[in-house]
Amino acid sequence: MNRKPIFDAVRRMLDRGFTQAEVATLDQAMDLAAGAAPAARSLGPAGAALIKKWEGCARRQADGSFAAYPDPGSADGNPWTIGWGSTGPDLRKGTIWTQAQCDERFEADIVAYVREVADFLGTAATSQNQFDALVSFHYNTGRIRSATLGKLHRQGLFAAAQAEFGKWIFNDGKPMNGLKSRRADEAQLYGTP
């Protein structure tokens, strides 16, 4: 379908150009009207790099393997973490993984986080950088559905959503410098066209 006449007509009606988010919204609406299925979402390279920057494969041992460690910001040390921020009932003190196990678990875990963010966003206009920042946020917090920033994003209030990242800096009620820096990086990626 030639979309140019539609964009030209709407541009004339509004008497102005479009923002990137508006173009994405119009594209999605035209795709849906034409019966096209929404495109499957995936984590982009910028999102994977951001998550790995902040999760880091910590606690490398002399032999190159990695040891599980308690959450540094929680009062009780839970959840135990290993590799690229992997947690779960199979992880506890004494768990040791190879680099390959860390990488494989990240690839397996991230699929669920990507799907959860994509399901939550539905057809809301979302750039790849916004999506990647939201996946990083959800990977760290698990709170995409309850966070105001996700709700604001779905409403197309991108500047307000971007400002919300900075509110998620607490662990056990205490502000954490690492979370401040991570949220700043996520907000910057979110706002990058």
ZIFEN-V133615 format. One line per field, one symbol per residue. ss: DSSP state (@ for helix, = for strand, . for the rest). phi: phi as a letter, one per 30 degrees, with the letter a starting at -180 (. if undefined). A space follows every 10 residues. Layout:
ss->???
phi->???
This chain:
ss->...@@@@@@@ @@@@.....@ @@@@@@@@@@ @@@....... ....@@@@@@ @@@@@....= .....==.=. .......... ==...=.... .....==.@@ @@@@@@@@@@ @@@@@@@@@@ @......@@@ @@@@@@@@@@ @......@@@ @@@@...@@@ @@@@@@@..= =..==.@@@@ @@@@@@@@@@ ...
phi->.ddedddddd ddddhadcde ddddddeddd ddddiddedd cbddeddddd dddddhddid cedjdbcdbd edccdcicdd baididbkdd caejdbbded dddddddddd eddddddddd dhcdeadddd dddddeeded cibedcdedd dddddicddd deddeddccc bhicdcedde ddddddddde ddd
